[in-house]
Amino acid sequence: MAITRTGSAKWQGGIKDGKGEVSTESGALSAQPYGFSMRFEGDKGTNPEELIGAAHAACFSMALSGQLEKAGVRNASIETSSAVSIEKDGDGFTITKAHLTTRISGEGDEAAIRTAAEAAKTGCPVSKLLNAEVTMDLTVG
């Protein structure tokens, strides 16, 4: 059985002068503003790449927790960020990379933790979804 979750967006106006709002079905985001200047010029507010990064970091961390359990690692603590890169591509833009940075501590073999992290990097559903290079920096301890 498939589980479906919904995010939505509204947009009014042109690409540069328009304004948008992004929301999630759960209400975690509700009419959160976004726009060109927030995406490309560093203004405060959210943007699609930041939201993808948050989803990727959350998904990876959950997948990693499962992999660590399988590896016998106990009392795991995981902190992850995902930096999603967007680059100019002809007349438009392309998301080209997602880079995970994660810190893991727990009771278990370091080699097993590293193996679990690599399995989670390629196995988490958001990593599978992204048609971009997914890389990772890992710190154990």
LOROTOR-212478 format. One line per 8 residues: number of its first residue (from 1); their letters; for each residue x, y, z of N, C-alpha, C. Coordinates in pm, 1 decimal, padded with zeros to 6 digits, always signed. Layout:
<sites>
NUM	a	X,Y,Z,X,Y,Z,X,Y,Z ~ ... $
</sites>
This chain:
<sites>
1	maitrtgs	+00084.2,-00117.8,+00000.0,+00000.0,+00000.0,+00000.0,+00088.7,+00124.1,+00000.0 ~ +00060.9,+00214.5,-00090.4,+00137.5,+00339.1,-00100.1,+00088.8,+00438.9,+00003.3 ~ +00182.3,+00511.3,+00060.7,+00150.5,+00622.0,+00150.6,+00176.6,+00749.5,+00071.8 ~ +00081.4,+00838.7,+00068.0,+00095.9,+00962.3,-00007.3,+00086.4,+01080.4,+00088.1 ~ +00182.9,+01170.3,+00079.2,+00183.7,+01294.8,+00156.1,+00181.4,+01409.3,+00056.8 ~ +00120.9,+01520.8,+00095.9,+00101.3,+01630.3,+00001.8,+00166.5,+01759.1,+00049.6 ~ +00237.3,+01823.4,-00040.8,+00283.6,+01960.0,-00024.7,+00217.9,+02042.5,-00133.3 ~ +00198.1,+02169.4,-00108.8,+00133.3,+02252.6,-00209.6,+00198.6,+02389.9,-00215.0 $
9	akwqggik	+00179.7,+02456.1,-00326.0,+00234.6,+02590.1,-00344.4,+00135.3,+02675.8,-00422.5 ~ +00136.6,+02803.5,-00392.0,+00061.6,+02903.8,-00467.5,+00163.3,+03005.8,-00517.1 ~ +00140.5,+03061.0,-00634.5,+00229.4,+03161.9,-00691.7,+00145.1,+03268.1,-00759.0 ~ +00183.4,+03393.7,-00740.5,+00113.9,+03505.5,-00804.0,+00217.2,+03599.0,-00864.4 ~ +00206.8,+03628.4,-00993.2,+00295.8,+03724.1,-01057.3,+00403.0,+03657.4,-01141.3 ~ +00499.2,+03739.4,-01184.9,+00608.1,+03692.5,-01269.0,+00716.1,+03622.6,-01188.1 ~ +00815.4,+03570.0,-01257.5,+00921.4,+03493.2,-01192.7,+01001.2,+03578.1,-01094.0 ~ +01034.5,+03702.0,-01131.1,+01117.0,+03785.7,-01043.1,+01036.2,+03871.3,-00947.1 $
17	dgkgevst	+00919.1,+03918.8,-00989.5,+00842.5,+04008.0,-00902.1,+00727.4,+03936.2,-00831.9 ~ +00708.3,+03808.9,-00862.6,+00598.8,+03734.4,-00802.7,+00629.2,+03690.2,-00660.5 ~ +00526.6,+03638.5,-00597.7,+00538.9,+03589.2,-00461.0,+00465.5,+03457.9,-00451.0 ~ +00518.0,+03370.4,-00364.5,+00454.7,+03241.3,-00346.8,+00439.3,+03205.5,-00200.9 ~ +00360.5,+03101.4,-00179.2,+00341.0,+03043.9,-00046.9,+00347.1,+02892.6,-00061.6 ~ +00416.5,+02828.3,+00030.7,+00427.5,+02682.8,+00030.3,+00368.4,+02629.7,+00160.5 ~ +00294.7,+02518.8,+00149.6,+00228.9,+02458.6,+00265.5,+00243.6,+02307.1,+00259.7 ~ +00229.1,+02244.4,+00375.3,+00229.4,+02098.7,+00382.3,+00096.3,+02051.0,+00438.0 $
25	esgalsaq	+00058.8,+01932.1,+00398.4,-00066.0,+01870.5,+00443.1,-00074.8,+01865.3,+00595.7 ~ +00038.2,+01838.5,+00661.6,+00039.2,+01825.3,+00807.6,+00023.8,+01958.4,+00879.7 ~ +00049.1,+02069.0,+00808.2,+00046.8,+02200.1,+00870.2,+00181.6,+02242.7,+00924.9 ~ +00283.5,+02157.6,+00910.3,+00418.0,+02194.5,+00955.7,+00463.0,+02323.4,+00886.9 ~ +00426.3,+02339.1,+00761.8,+00443.0,+02465.8,+00690.1,+00303.8,+02511.1,+00649.9 ~ +00273.7,+02637.1,+00676.5,+00143.4,+02690.0,+00640.4,+00161.6,+02828.3,+00579.0 ~ +00139.3,+02835.3,+00448.1,+00152.4,+02961.6,+00374.4,+00288.4,+03026.8,+00399.8 ~ +00394.5,+02944.5,+00401.4,+00531.0,+02995.7,+00419.4,+00573.7,+03068.8,+00292.2 $
33	pygfsmrf	+00614.9,+03197.3,+00301.8,+00647.6,+03272.6,+00180.4,+00776.7,+03223.8,+00113.4 ~ +00775.2,+03230.5,-00018.9,+00896.5,+03206.5,-00097.8,+00889.3,+03289.9,-00224.1 ~ +01007.3,+03314.1,-00282.3,+01011.3,+03393.7,-00403.3,+01150.1,+03393.0,-00464.0 ~ +01163.6,+03462.8,-00575.7,+01289.4,+03466.7,-00649.7,+01404.7,+03513.9,-00561.8 ~ +01383.0,+03623.3,-00488.2,+01492.1,+03679.1,-00407.9,+01531.7,+03585.3,-00293.8 ~ +01437.6,+03507.0,-00244.0,+01468.3,+03410.0,-00139.5,+01545.2,+03291.0,-00195.6 ~ +01521.4,+03261.0,-00320.6,+01584.8,+03145.6,-00384.5,+01722.5,+03179.6,-00440.4 ~ +01735.5,+03297.5,-00499.9,+01857.9,+03327.4,-00573.5,+01939.2,+03444.4,-00518.2 $
41	egdkgtnp	+01882.1,+03523.1,-00428.0,+01951.4,+03643.7,-00381.6,+01975.1,+03647.3,-00231.2 ~ +01945.0,+03539.3,-00161.8,+01976.2,+03530.1,-00019.9,+01880.2,+03599.6,+00075.5 ~ +01766.1,+03649.2,+00025.4,+01668.7,+03710.3,+00115.6,+01610.1,+03604.6,+00209.1 ~ +01559.6,+03650.6,+00323.1,+01500.0,+03560.4,+00421.5,+01371.3,+03499.5,+00367.4 ~ +01351.5,+03374.3,+00399.1,+01234.8,+03298.7,+00354.8,+01281.9,+03164.2,+00304.5 ~ +01191.9,+03082.1,+00263.6,+01229.6,+02948.6,+00220.6,+01241.4,+02940.8,+00068.6 ~ +01283.8,+02825.2,+00021.1,+01298.1,+02799.8,-00121.3,+01293.8,+02649.1,-00144.0 ~ +01269.4,+02604.4,-00266.7,+01257.6,+02461.1,-00292.3,+01382.6,+02380.7,-00254.0 $
49	eeligaah	+01501.4,+02434.8,-00278.1,+01623.1,+02359.7,-00247.9,+01636.8,+02335.7,-00097.4 ~ +01604.9,+02436.5,-00017.6,+01610.5,+02422.8,+00128.2,+01511.4,+02316.8,+00175.9 ~ +01393.3,+02315.9,+00117.2,+01291.9,+02218.2,+00155.7,+01333.2,+02077.1,+00114.8 ~ +01390.7,+02062.7,-00002.9,+01442.1,+01932.7,-00045.8,+01553.5,+01888.2,+00048.8 ~ +01642.6,+01981.5,+00085.8,+01750.5,+01948.7,+00178.2,+01698.1,+01901.3,+00312.4 ~ +01596.8,+01967.0,+00365.4,+01539.1,+01926.0,+00493.6,+01476.9,+01786.8,+00482.1 ~ +01403.1,+01763.6,+00373.7,+01342.0,+01632.2,+00353.3,+01449.5,+01524.6,+00338.3 ~ +01556.3,+01554.9,+00265.8,+01664.6,+01458.9,+00244.6,+01734.5,+01425.9,+00376.0 $
57	aacfsmal	+01766.0,+01528.3,+00455.7,+01832.7,+01506.8,+00584.2,+01745.5,+01422.9,+00677.6 ~ +01615.5,+01451.5,+00680.6,+01524.2,+01376.8,+00766.7,+01513.7,+01231.1,+00721.9 ~ +01497.6,+01209.7,+00592.4,+01484.5,+01075.0,+00538.0,+01611.6,+00993.8,+00562.5 ~ +01726.1,+01052.1,+00531.6,+01854.2,+00984.4,+00552.1,+01871.8,+00945.8,+00699.0 ~ +01842.5,+01038.6,+00790.1,+01861.6,+01011.3,+00932.7,+01774.4,+00895.1,+00978.8 ~ +01650.0,+00889.7,+00930.0,+01562.2,+00778.1,+00965.0,+01614.9,+00647.3,+00907.1 ~ +01654.3,+00649.0,+00780.7,+01708.7,+00528.4,+00716.7,+01834.8,+00482.1,+00789.2 ~ +01919.0,+00577.5,+00827.1,+02042.9,+00543.7,+00897.9,+02012.5,+00479.5,+01032.3 $
65	sgqlekag	+01913.0,+00530.2,+01102.9,+01878.4,+00471.6,+01231.6,+01840.7,+00324.2,+01215.6 ~ +01768.5,+00291.3,+01110.1,+01734.4,+00151.6,+01082.7,+01856.4,+00067.7,+01049.7 ~ +01946.6,+00124.1,+00969.9,+02069.7,+00052.8,+00934.7,+02157.7,+00030.5,+01058.8 ~ +02163.7,+00130.7,+01145.8,+02243.8,+00117.1,+01267.7,+02185.4,+00010.7,+01359.8 ~ +02053.6,+00005.2,+01370.4,+01990.6,-00100.6,+01450.1,+02028.3,-00237.7,+01397.0 ~ +02020.0,-00254.0,+01263.9,+02056.8,-00382.2,+01201.7,+02201.7,-00418.0,+01229.3 ~ +02288.4,-00315.9,+01239.6,+02431.6,-00338.2,+01262.8,+02462.6,-00357.0,+01411.3 ~ +02361.0,-00350.9,+01496.7,+02382.8,-00371.1,+01638.9,+02435.7,-00249.1,+01712.6 $
73	vrnasiet	+02427.6,-00131.6,+01651.9,+02473.4,-00008.2,+01716.6,+02361.7,+00038.8,+01809.7 ~ +02397.8,+00066.0,+01934.1,+02299.2,+00107.3,+02033.5,+02318.7,+00252.9,+02071.4 ~ +02211.4,+00312.9,+02123.6,+02214.4,+00452.0,+02170.4,+02265.9,+00548.3,+02064.1 ~ +02219.3,+00530.4,+01942.0,+02265.5,+00613.8,+01830.8,+02207.3,+00754.8,+01840.8 ~ +02290.0,+00851.3,+01805.9,+02249.1,+00990.5,+01792.5,+02298.1,+01037.8,+01656.4 ~ +02207.3,+01095.8,+01578.5,+02237.8,+01133.2,+01439.9,+02199.3,+01278.5,+01418.3 ~ +02290.6,+01358.0,+01362.6,+02261.9,+01495.7,+01320.5,+02303.1,+01507.4,+01175.2 ~ +02210.6,+01549.0,+01088.9,+02237.1,+01551.2,+00945.2,+02187.9,+01680.8,+00882.7 $
81	ssavsiek	+02265.1,+01731.1,+00785.5,+02217.6,+01836.9,+00697.5,+02239.8,+01791.2,+00553.9 ~ +02160.7,+01844.2,+00462.4,+02176.2,+01815.3,+00320.3,+02181.7,+01947.9,+00246.1 ~ +02294.3,+01973.9,+00181.5,+02312.9,+02096.7,+00103.4,+02276.7,+02065.7,-00041.8 ~ +02172.3,+02128.9,-00089.9,+02122.4,+02104.9,-00225.2,+02168.2,+02221.0,-00313.8 ~ +02240.6,+02187.5,-00420.2,+02298.7,+02288.5,-00509.7,+02215.7,+02304.8,-00636.2 ~ +02196.8,+02431.2,-00675.9,+02128.2,+02463.6,-00801.0,+02223.6,+02548.3,-00884.2 ~ +02232.3,+02518.0,-01013.3,+02324.9,+02589.1,-01103.0,+02252.4,+02632.5,-01228.8 ~ +02301.6,+02741.9,-01286.9,+02251.1,+02790.1,-01415.6,+02277.0,+02682.8,-01520.0 $
89	dgdgftit	+02176.2,+02654.8,-01601.6,+02185.4,+02551.6,-01704.4,+02113.5,+02603.6,-01828.4 ~ +02191.3,+02662.9,-01920.3,+02130.0,+02722.1,-02039.0,+02040.6,+02837.8,-01999.4 ~ +01915.6,+02833.1,-02039.8,+01819.6,+02938.1,-02007.5,+01752.7,+02917.6,-01871.5 ~ +01780.5,+02804.8,-01807.8,+01714.1,+02775.2,-01680.8,+01813.7,+02735.0,-01573.7 ~ +01769.3,+02652.4,-01483.0,+01850.8,+02606.1,-01371.4,+01830.3,+02456.8,-01352.4 ~ +01931.1,+02391.0,-01295.2,+01924.1,+02248.3,-01265.3,+01977.5,+02225.4,-01124.8 ~ +01906.3,+02142.7,-01048.5,+01959.5,+02096.9,-00920.2,+02060.8,+01988.5,-00953.1 ~ +02186.5,+02012.5,-00916.0,+02295.9,+01926.4,-00959.7,+02354.7,+01837.6,-00852.2 $
97	kahlttri	+02329.1,+01868.6,-00725.2,+02398.0,+01792.4,-00622.2,+02324.8,+01804.7,-00489.6 ~ +02330.5,+01698.5,-00413.0,+02286.2,+01700.1,-00273.3,+02401.2,+01641.3,-00192.1 ~ +02450.6,+01717.2,-00095.7,+02564.2,+01672.3,-00014.7,+02521.5,+01659.1,+00130.5 ~ +02528.5,+01536.7,+00181.2,+02494.4,+01508.3,+00320.0,+02614.2,+01531.8,+00410.4 ~ +02590.1,+01594.8,+00522.8,+02689.9,+01605.7,+00629.1,+02623.0,+01549.1,+00752.8 ~ +02681.9,+01444.6,+00808.3,+02618.8,+01378.5,+00921.9,+02719.6,+01347.3,+01030.6 ~ +02674.5,+01358.3,+01153.8,+02753.8,+01322.9,+01271.2,+02676.4,+01214.3,+01345.0 ~ +02744.1,+01103.9,+01368.5,+02681.2,+00989.2,+01432.3,+02762.2,+00952.4,+01555.4 $
105	sgegdeaa	+02694.0,+00930.9,+01664.9,+02759.2,+00871.4,+01780.9,+02672.3,+00756.3,+01827.4 ~ +02733.6,+00657.9,+01887.3,+02659.8,+00542.4,+01935.7,+02755.4,+00435.9,+01983.2 ~ +02699.6,+00335.8,+02042.9,+02779.1,+00225.0,+02094.1,+02784.3,+00116.4,+01988.9 ~ +02899.7,+00104.0,+01923.9,+02915.2,+00003.3,+01819.5,+03044.1,+00024.1,+01744.4 ~ +03071.2,-00069.1,+01655.4,+03193.8,-00070.0,+01575.5,+03191.3,+00042.9,+01472.5 ~ +03301.1,+00119.3,+01465.0,+03306.0,+00231.6,+01370.7,+03289.9,+00186.2,+01226.4 ~ +03350.8,+00075.1,+01189.5,+03337.7,+00025.5,+01052.1,+03191.6,-00008.1,+01021.3 ~ +03120.6,-00064.8,+01117.6,+02978.5,-00096.9,+01097.7,+02896.1,+00030.6,+01082.8 $
113	irtaaeaa	+02931.2,+00134.4,+01158.9,+02861.4,+00262.8,+01148.0,+02882.7,+00322.3,+01009.8 ~ +03006.4,+00317.2,+00960.7,+03035.8,+00371.7,+00827.6,+02961.8,+00294.3,+00718.0 ~ +02958.5,+00162.6,+00729.5,+02886.2,+00080.2,+00632.3,+02737.3,+00112.5,+00635.3 ~ +02682.7,+00128.6,+00755.0,+02540.5,+00163.7,+00769.7,+02511.0,+00298.3,+00705.2 ~ +02600.9,+00395.7,+00723.1,+02581.3,+00529.2,+00665.5,+02580.9,+00523.4,+00513.1 ~ +02671.0,+00446.8,+00455.3,+02674.3,+00434.4,+00308.7,+02546.6,+00368.7,+00257.4 ~ +02498.4,+00266.6,+00328.3,+02374.3,+00199.5,+00287.2,+02256.8,+00296.7,+00295.6 ~ +02252.2,+00378.8,+00400.4,+02143.5,+00475.9,+00414.2,+02152.9,+00583.7,+00307.4 $
121	ktgcpvsk	+02275.1,+00624.1,+00271.8,+02293.3,+00729.0,+00170.6,+02230.0,+00687.7,+00038.0 ~ +02250.9,+00565.1,-00003.4,+02195.6,+00520.1,-00131.2,+02055.3,+00463.4,-00117.6 ~ +02017.5,+00419.2,+00002.8,+01890.9,+00349.7,+00021.0,+01774.5,+00434.5,+00067.7 ~ +01801.0,+00554.5,+00121.4,+01688.1,+00633.9,+00170.5,+01601.6,+00675.1,+00050.5 ~ +01468.8,+00673.0,+00067.8,+01380.5,+00702.8,-00045.3,+01404.2,+00838.9,-00111.1 ~ +01443.6,+00941.3,-00034.8,+01468.3,+01071.7,-00096.7,+01596.3,+01067.5,-00179.5 ~ +01700.4,+00996.5,-00132.4,+01821.0,+00980.9,-00214.0,+01786.3,+00913.3,-00346.5 ~ +01699.5,+00812.6,-00340.6,+01659.1,+00742.0,-00462.5,+01582.2,+00833.8,-00557.1 $
129	llnaevtm	+01504.7,+00926.0,-00499.6,+01424.9,+01017.5,-00580.0,+01510.4,+01119.8,-00653.6 ~ +01612.3,+01168.6,-00585.9,+01693.0,+01275.7,-00643.2,+01773.0,+01224.2,-00761.8 ~ +01761.0,+01291.2,-00874.1,+01840.3,+01256.7,-00991.5,+01960.9,+01349.5,-00994.5 ~ +02035.9,+01344.6,-00885.0,+02153.8,+01429.4,-00867.9,+02258.2,+01348.0,-00794.0 ~ +02381.5,+01390.7,-00801.5,+02487.8,+01326.3,-00726.7,+02462.6,+01348.0,-00577.6 ~ +02464.3,+01239.8,-00500.7,+02448.3,+01249.4,-00356.3,+02581.1,+01209.0,-00293.4 ~ +02645.3,+01303.1,-00224.2,+02772.9,+01279.0,-00157.5,+02753.5,+01295.0,-00008.0 ~ +02858.7,+01263.1,+00070.3,+02842.7,+01268.6,+00215.5,+02976.2,+01290.4,+00284.3 $
137	dltvg	+02975.5,+01372.3,+00391.8,+03084.1,+01382.1,+00488.4,+03031.1,+01320.7,+00616.8 ~ +03109.5,+01231.3,+00677.6,+03064.2,+01157.2,+00795.1,+03165.1,+01173.5,+00907.4 ~ +03117.3,+01204.9,+01027.1,+03199.5,+01209.1,+01147.3,+03138.2,+01112.0,+01246.4 ~ +03219.7,+01020.6,+01298.0,+03173.9,+00926.3,+01399.1,+03236.1,+00966.4,+01530.7 ~ +03153.5,+00978.5,+01634.7,+03209.4,+01009.8,+01765.8,+03159.6,+01139.7,+01822.0 $
</sites>
